[in-house]
């Protein structure tokens, strides 16, 4: 019986060409005598969409070379498999070459896709990441332990798609998906490939920290995990795990007011990466909100979905993972990371709505909603950040749940490359008045109009603790988790915008004069 997408006129030719079955489905049927995990390597190749409607797909350079090795059979099979391969879709072929038991061809979309100004990202890079992730998962489903990946014209993007696409948090499961090791196919672009692997592994570290249960990633365990990851770079990295007593001596009353509701003691994690030519050069300072579990405190969150609040330390996870990545890349830049770590829990010691606390800079804060706790941590951490004569300060926090990452500076350019897409939001005096119009203290932690314009009022609140000329606030709550928005990330915690922070640092390291 002929498969429905094979024309009868092609049946005889297909019988000669296809020693083993091919499939256009997501899960490839295997031929008789062929078992999953049969060994060897898989091969992932790219194909561009035809410039003509219903035209044949154009193989990448690596695809063309492989097609020559198999006497044109790959191109013949693609033509026989019906409609042209669509962007982000894959087709699997078995038995084409003895070195590769299975070959996956993925659709890359238009060949000359580049920066899309309307979408604010590099469409070509995103197409590669998405397609490679799909192909690698096909190889994983076939239980093939290794896959050689076509660089698809951008080896870094291909590596990111492979490493990000295969990641899944399964540390606590007995049944795990097969481990697949992606490798570069060919020798061209090896340096860019390795860079992409390092970028993706950095984001996966943030995903690991955010996804792990809150009883596994407590403040101290978070700090110890980062310390262990940075242990390989002892020569130019210093890690300080500051205890509660140190936090008290720093007069971080806002931070301690949140932490006091939990039995878990708070930690202030301080990282110094000295990659610059001079250790005394002004550093880039990253600050990240590190609430390892956020119940909302006395202003308790709804129980539905509260488990996701194990990732409320996403700001700390991304900035710390970005520094680990910067160290792995040996970026020529000094970076300091500051992460106030604690839980926000309801108890007899917890903040009560209406309480007034005092921040490190002396300003008093009326805590009108204990679930707006992240800005209290950040207030003290931002004050402390001014001790370092920072070249620029960038803080990241899961604060208000906007869809894109809110941003206030030129991180926009870095986000186009990484695909995270940031959006500059207003920081008008209008929002400052909302948080400074407070009956009992200098500031309210939510503003007089409660959650109206929440991302903007949160930024206005933090601005009251910043005097440095170059500062950016990233509100990353809206990108904390991934459902299907980013096709090369599985469902779960996203670890965004780790790669954007790394790219920003890399660009800053190349510009010794302009700090913005």
C-alpha positions, 0 to 999 in steps of 0.5 A: 500500500502506498503512503498517501503523500507518495505519488503513484508515478514516484512509487517505483523510483521510491522503492529503489531509493529507499532501502529503509522506510522514511517518515514525515511524522513527528515519531518515525516508524522504524523498519523491521530489524532496526531497534531504537538506540541501535548505536552510531550517530544521528545527523541533523541537516537543514533545508531552506524554503524555496523562493517559489511557491511549492518549489523544492526545498534548498538544502544547506551547504552541509545538506548538499555535501551529504546528498552527494555522498549518498548519490542524490538520494536525500534530495530524491526522498525529500521530493517524494515526501510530498509538500515542501518542508515547512519552517520548524518541521522535521522529516526522518530518514533511516538507512541512507548512510552507514555512519548515520542510522537516522538522518533528520532534515529540518525546515529553516524557513527563508534562507536570507531571513535576518533582523526583523525590525517589526518583531525586534529579533533576528528571525534567521537565528530564531529559525535555526534555534527552533529547527535544530531543537525539533531535530535533536528531540527527534533523535532523542526519541529514537534513543540515538546517543549522539547527533551531529548538527549542521551549523545551518549558516550560524553555528552559534545559533545551531548550538543554542537550539540543540543544547536548549532544546534537549534540556529538561529538568528530570533530576527527581524522576526515576525514568529519564529521557535518553541523554543525547550529545550534540556535536558540530557536523564538519569543522567550519564554525567550531569556535562559534559552536562552542560559544553557543554551547556555553551560552545555552548551558548558562541558560540551562543552569538558570532553568535548573535553579528555577525549576528545582523544588523550593525545598531543594533550592533554599537560599543557602543551597542556591548560593552553594550551587553557584559557588560550586559552578564558579569553582573552576575559575578560582583565579579570577572569581571570588564568591562571598556567601554573606550570612544574616548577621552580615546583612544586619550589620549592613542595615538592610532592614527592607531585605530582613523584613521579608526574610524574617517570616521564614524559618530558612535564614537569608543569604546575601550572595556576592560574586566578583568576576575580575576578567578585566585587564585591571582589577580596579576598573569599574565593574558591571554590577548585576543585581537579582531578586532571589526569593526562593519561594514566594507564598505572598506572605500575609497577603497570601497568593491563591493556592492555584499556581503557587508552586510556580513561585519556586522560580521567584528567584529567577532574577538571581538565577539569571544574573548568577548564571550569566556570570558563570557564563561570562567566566566560561567565556573569559570575557574581558570585563569586571562583573559583580553579582549581588543576589539577596536570597530568602523566602517570603512566608506567612508566620507570626514574625512576618511583615504585616500590611501597613508595617513600616521598614527602613532600607539601607539608605535610610528611607522608610517603606510602608509595606501595603502588600506583603506580596510586593516583596521583591522590590524590598530585597532589591532596594537594599541590594541596589543601595549596596551596589553603589559601593563599587563605582559601577560602570552600569547597574542592571537588576533583574527580577520577577516582579509584575508579570508583563509579557516581554522583558521590560527594559530601560536601556540599550539592552534592546540591541543584545536582545535582538541577537538572543531572541529574548525581545525586550521592551522599553517602558516609561519611567515618568514622574507620574509613577514616582508620585504614586509610590511617594504619596504615602501616609506613614512612610517615605514610600509605599511598596505598591503605590496608591493605585495598587496594581495599575501600571504595576511594572512602571510603579515598581521601577519608580520605586526602585529608582528611589534607591539608585543614584548611579547614572547608568541603571536598567531594571529588567522585569522578567516575571512575564518570561519566567515560564515557557508554555509554547511561546519559545519553540526551542524551550520545553515547557517549564521555567525558561531561564530568560534572559540569561543569554541577553545578559551575557550578550550585553556584557560581551558588548560592553566589554568591547566598548571601553568608553560608552557605558550605556 
